[in-house]
Every structure is written in structure tokens, then in C-alpha cells.
Amino acid sequence: MSSRFVVLLIPLAVIAIFWLMARREAATRGPGHRGYFDRNGALLGTVFIALVGFWTVFLVVLPYLYMVVESFHPRLIPSKRGGPEDVLTIAQYRSFFVEPSSGNWNTIHLWAFIYTIGVSVVVAAFNFAICYPIAYYMAQSGTRQRVRVLMLLLVVPYWVNEILRAFALRLLLASKGLINQMLMGAGITDGPIDFLGANVGLYVGLSYAYLLIMVFPLYNAIESLDRNQIEAARDLGAPWWKIHRDVVIPYAKPGIASGCTMVFMLSAGSLAAPQFLGGPRTLWFTSIVYDFFFQSFNWPRGAAYAFILLVACIAFVLLMLRVFKVSLGETIR
Amino acid sequence: MSASVELDNLTVRFGSFTAVSRATLDIAGGEFFSFLGPSGCGKTTILRAVSGFLDPTEGAVRIGGQDMSGISPNRRPTALIFQNLALFPLMTVAENIAYGLRVRGVGKAERRRKADELLELIALAGQGDKLVSELSGGQKQRVAIARALAVQPKVLLLDEPLSALDLKLRQHMRAELRAIQRQVGITFIYITHDQGEALTMSDRIAVMSDGVIEQVGDGKSVYDSPATPFVASFVGENNAFPGRVVSADARMAVIETAFGRLAGRNPSRLTAGDRAILFVRPEAMVPTAGAPEATLASEVVSVAFEGNLTHLYLRGSGKKEISLSIGRTAGFAMPAQGATTPASYAPEAGLVLPEGALARE
């Protein structure tokens, strides 16, 4: 029996579990409690379970499970699938560390991986630095009208297509682009600065792409802070930066963690900004995954790489939450 | 260490709205001073101007003789206790108390020592490591006081700090606040809309209405000799009889009211023909006939027995009933509901003031 077949059994098991849970609910609660099927009727109850099961299974569980299974298989031509060569293997994961053809360390991919994680951390930190003042202003000090205008100014640019935005940034930052022409025109530099080659475009593009993802959790967190707390700290003699250090940031920590996590995850998994704004020598990890799927049609290896990235990111996020003493539940509040 | 607080022609406007108008008064160092008034009268605005969260539109605030304009709240010798206390929920009790010391760069051991000392003062010794959320309402209240006292302010500002507590606790905290004030000896400025709080705790009271200070004086003078109809009707219960002065001398005046001619003291030197209001306290009235110009008659609307007092409500000329509070030892026979009874007072207990706005019920 192929391992791919196991994947198809799991959804049936999930539906069965849902159904059993619904059945048991009436039995475990007291006699006055109306069970799931009593509340919804047999027909609707079954339909709900089937819908939720379908959603969970076909949109969440199945695609990922299929990819997991795929990543543990060798790359085979279609005719050999399911044949004697189709065995479970960790070769795809191994290939991330050791190049299969030469047996040397796979430095190119390892470096791309570290670079991607590193840049994503920097982007998340940079985004926090930009968004914290904006969010604080919107949540605590701005007048209602100004906050509305600011909110609009933040949101409207995102109506523009992501690729269009990336190319627009490219035009600004190119060797003969607006910024270089202005710098040269003002006599600040003699020759054009290679912003794109130095990955400035990549950093700016990534930061800008996820600005809102950072602003809104921060805004939500800071908005619920009682303004008297800020005034109390001020009254007790705290200068503004100590108020932020001791009162606002500790209070907003779940929001900060939520925003940073999202920006980090999305940035590490982003494709458009690195593709269009990255320098010619820059290798972004998602681009490697993309190439495995669509250039060399090596789905198993692409899937393995994607899971390495996913697991590494989750581990990193959990570690950071640990370090900053935030529980996972708080960040999705 | 205490400091005097002077308001010099203090005016605060928000756009076209004047929150405080030309407030001028001197609060002595070490005094327990209350601002009393209904909500929206401008008392909190005065407090925020003293603490530095608001800049006066005109006039000045001086603390210890020093002009405070341009000095931000973190640099003023004041500490504010907020209405909702605004304790820091993520810090322990001791950390809350020592926060003002922490931002001043005081070392950890010294902070802890000072916090323990203050916990002793507020009778919460040994509870420094608890979270604020583990404390009861009254305990939180005391922590807020300790946190403010930790920075050794010369003036402590209290913005209705007892309003969130239940009645019993509130009465207990009044005495406690007063005791703490005596102990630390600094100036307390207390904001309240509760006249009971103001009367029991304060050395002096400023009664405010619509941004204007109506009267400044100790509790007894504010209660016994209100300067305006607003003060007369806001501080304590009062029966108001509007009318027109028919005869007056330097001491007494008689006014023509809906219940006939009634007399009262005349501190404002009103003369015949002036529009005026006669005020008589419920406890100054008795349900019998007295001097002809200090007796009225009306129908009994209701009788309410309250233990030590019995409240008698007679039909008034307007919507508001005339109220009499009669001590149980006075030995009056209570008239039945629906009957018409005379009610009288000693003419000196009546007070005639020039016509003016009454406090809203």
C-alpha cells in the first residue's frame, strides 16, 4: 500500500472524529444539555460536519499532507511512480545539507537559507521600528480625524498590485532612476549608486509590503491601553522613553509579537519582492523552492525545502516568543 | 515638606468652551483643600492644570511661589491619583509603588526598602510581591496613594479617588486619607462631587459651578453661610422659596413667596423690590406653627422614617417638595399623609440670597 494512499485515509478519519465528537457531546454533558444534533437537527448537523470536514480536509490538511508525503519520495518520472523505486527516503532533506552529485556541503542553499532568515528578522525589526510610532500615534495621541486620514493613506497604496508596486520601486531605485538622478543632480554623488545590486530595493520592498501587517496588531494592542497609565507614569517623573519602555511596550507585547511573527513569516516566504527587487547575486530561499517546482520540476525536493523553511521559521518564532515571554495564545488574541 | 499652591486668574478654554474662568485662590502648604462641584464644573480641569497635563489659556499656577508654566508634569513637585487609579497591571505592588523612584535612577535595594516602608504606612506590609489584580478595591486605593507618596511630592492631587468604592469602604477611606495627610503633612488637593467627602475631610472647600469658583471657605461656613443660591442648593439639602423682598434691614429681610411672607437673614444687604430666594435647611424646620413670618402651611405628600430621623415631604410651589428632617427625640407628633400641616423655623435659620441659578438635581 502506497504512503500516498494513507493520506486519503486521514480525511475520512477526521470526518469520523467530528461525527463521534458531536455524538458524544450529548452523552457527556448533563441531561438538560441539548446535544449537537438536537440543536441543529439531523440533516443540518450532518451537513455542517460534512462542510467543516471538507474545508479542513481539502483546503487545509490534504494539500499539506500531500506535500509532506511528496517530500519523502524520490524524484521519479510518472511511469515509475508506485513502482519498486518509489520508496520512502530522506534524500530530499539530505540534499539541502549535502549536494547529492558532489557530496560536498550544499553551501549555496545553506547560505540562501541563513540569508533569508536573517533578512526577514531584520525586516521584521525594521518594520517594528517604523510602525511603532505610527501605531502609537494612531492609538493614543492622534485626533480622530487625523487618524482616519492616516489610516486611509496607509491602506490605499495596497490597492495597487504587488508586482506593480515592486516595479515602481525598481524604477525609483534603478541606476538611472529618480533617486540616483536627484543625488547626482544635487552633486551628492558622482556616479549612480547600485541600490538594487546592494539589495536596498529588496529591503525596502519587503518592509513596505508588510507594513500594514505590522501596524494593525500594534495599533490594536496600544489602543486598549488606558491613557491614564501613560499619564500616571509621566506624573511620577518618567521621561517619554521610559514611559514607552516600562508601560506601553510591556502592555503591547502580545501585539508586537503578533506583528513581528507575521512579518517575519511572510517575509521569509515571500516571492515577489525578492524576484523583482533582489540584486543579481542574491539568492532568496523561496526562489529556490519556486525553481524546484517550476524550472526543474523536482517537486519532492521543492517540497522538502519548503518544509525545512516552514519548520525552521516556526521553531524560530516559538524560540523568540519564549525569549520574550509571550505565550502563543496571546499573539492571536 | 509641603508647598503652597496659588491659582492666579487661571483660565482654561477648549475652543470656544470655557472650562475654568478666572480662578484665583491660595492653598496653604499642608492644607487639605477640596474642589467640590457637579461633574463638568471644571474641577478636574483645575487639577490637570496644577499637575501640568494642561496649559492654562490665561493666568498662572504657582507651586511654592514658583511659576509652573512650561514645566512638564514629570518635573512638577506634584503627584496625581487618578480616578481609576491607573495602577500598572503588569507590575507587582512593590514595583508600582517604587516606579517613581525607578525612573529617578534609585537602586533596586533602596527602592525595595522604600516600598516596604510605604506598604507599612498603608497597612499592606508584606504584600509587595502580589500582583495588583490580586488586591481588593480598598487595597488598590491605598497602593495608588503609596505610589504617589513614594516620589515625595510637595502637593498630592486626588481626582475623585473614592468614587469607585462602595459606601462603607468610602467612609472608611475618608478617615484613612485624612490620617495619612496628617502623617505626611503635605498639601492635599482633593476633587470630588460628593459633598460628604468634602465636608468631612477638608480644611477648606472651593465650591465650583460652570467653571467658576462660587465660594471658598471651611466646611462649616460653606454649609451655614452659603454665598450663592448654587452653593446653598448644592451643599447639603435645602428648601428654596423664590420671591421678592418686601422689607429689609441690615440683618433680616422678609420676602413674599408662594407660601406668604417669610423672613430670613440678609447677608447680601438686599433691599425691598429685589428678586430673591429664601433658603431653609430641612433640619431647621419643625411641623408646628411658629413666628408668623417664619410659618407656612402645606399638604403632607409623604412621611419617611429613617431611624434617627423622620423625613416629612410637603407639597411645594414648584415640582420640588418641601422637606423637613425631624430628630426622633424632638417629640413632634407626625401629621398623616394628605393632611395639611403648619411648618415653621427660627427666622435666623432662614437665609435670603439674591436670585441665581440653583444646582441641578
Chai-1 contact restraints between the chains, C-beta under 6 A:
chainA,res_idxA,chainB,res_idxB,connection_type,confidence,min_distance_angstrom,max_distance_angstrom,comment,restraint_id
A,N228,B,F82,contact,1.0,0.0,6.0,A-B,restraint_1
A,N228,B,N84,contact,1.0,0.0,6.0,A-B,restraint_2
A,N228,B,A86,contact,1.0,0.0,6.0,A-B,restraint_3
A,Q229,B,A86,contact,1.0,0.0,6.0,A-B,restraint_4
A,A232,B,A86,contact,1.0,0.0,6.0,A-B,restraint_5
A,R234,B,P73,contact,1.0,0.0,6.0,A-B,restraint_6
A,R234,B,N74,contact,1.0,0.0,6.0,A-B,restraint_7
A,D235,B,P73,contact,1.0,0.0,6.0,A-B,restraint_8
A,D235,B,L80,contact,1.0,0.0,6.0,A-B,restraint_9
A,L236,B,Y99,contact,1.0,0.0,6.0,A-B,restraint_10
A,L236,B,G100,contact,1.0,0.0,6.0,A-B,restraint_11
A,L236,B,V151,contact,1.0,0.0,6.0,A-B,restraint_12
A,G237,B,N74,contact,1.0,0.0,6.0,A-B,restraint_13
A,G237,B,G100,contact,1.0,0.0,6.0,A-B,restraint_14
A,G237,B,V103,contact,1.0,0.0,6.0,A-B,restraint_15
A,G237,B,R104,contact,1.0,0.0,6.0,A-B,restraint_16
A,A238,B,V103,contact,1.0,0.0,6.0,A-B,restraint_17
A,K242,B,V103,contact,1.0,0.0,6.0,A-B,restraint_18
A,P250,B,L90,contact,1.0,0.0,6.0,A-B,restraint_19
